[in-house]
Amino acid sequence: MLATQLAALTGADLSGVADADDLVAGVDAALNLGLGRVDEERAAALTAVAGAFDGTPAADLLADAAGKLAAGSIGDEHLAAL
């Protein structure tokens, strides 16, 4: 919906905005429910965010942090990365 509204306002093709909005919504949902016990849906959302950084210097750190969080063994450094 946000992508449609932005496209209407700007008159531009904003491909990728909907995907970015979905990523943010997934992380927001995970944060709303808390990170103490992450279910599969929230873990998938955090993994998707990490995947969005593939090819960047932060990719490995974010992938590791998402995996640790899903496993329930997150440390301060992983939380800070996310």
TAMOLIN-V873577 format. One record per backbone hydrogen bond with DSSP energy under -1.0 kcal/mol. CO is the residue of the C=O (numbers start at 1). NH is the residue of the N-H. E is the energy in kcal/mol with one decimal. If there is no record, write none. Layout:
# TAMOLIN-V873577
{{CO | NH | E} {CO | NH | E}}
This chain:
# TAMOLIN-V873577
{{1 | 5 | -2.4} {2 | 6 | -2.8} {3 | 7 | -2.4} {4 | 8 | -2.1} {5 | 9 | -2.0} {6 | 10 | -2.5} {7 | 11 | -2.6} {14 | 17 | -2.1} {16 | 20 | -2.4} {17 | 21 | -2.7} {18 | 22 | -2.2} {19 | 23 | -2.1} {20 | 24 | -2.3} {21 | 25 | -2.4} {22 | 26 | -2.1} {23 | 27 | -2.0} {24 | 28 | -2.6} {25 | 29 | -2.3} {26 | 30 | -2.0} {27 | 31 | -2.6} {28 | 32 | -2.3} {29 | 33 | -1.8} {30 | 34 | -1.1} {39 | 43 | -2.5} {40 | 44 | -2.3} {41 | 45 | -1.7} {42 | 46 | -2.3} {43 | 47 | -2.3} {44 | 48 | -2.2} {45 | 49 | -1.8} {46 | 50 | -2.1} {47 | 51 | -2.4} {48 | 52 | -1.4} {50 | 53 | -1.4} {51 | 54 | -1.8} {53 | 56 | -1.9} {56 | 59 | -1.4} {58 | 62 | -2.7} {59 | 63 | -2.5} {60 | 64 | -2.4} {61 | 65 | -2.3} {62 | 66 | -2.6} {63 | 67 | -2.2} {64 | 68 | -2.6} {65 | 69 | -2.4} {66 | 70 | -2.2} {67 | 71 | -1.8} {68 | 73 | -2.4} {75 | 79 | -2.3} {76 | 80 | -2.4} {77 | 81 | -1.5} {78 | 82 | -2.0}}
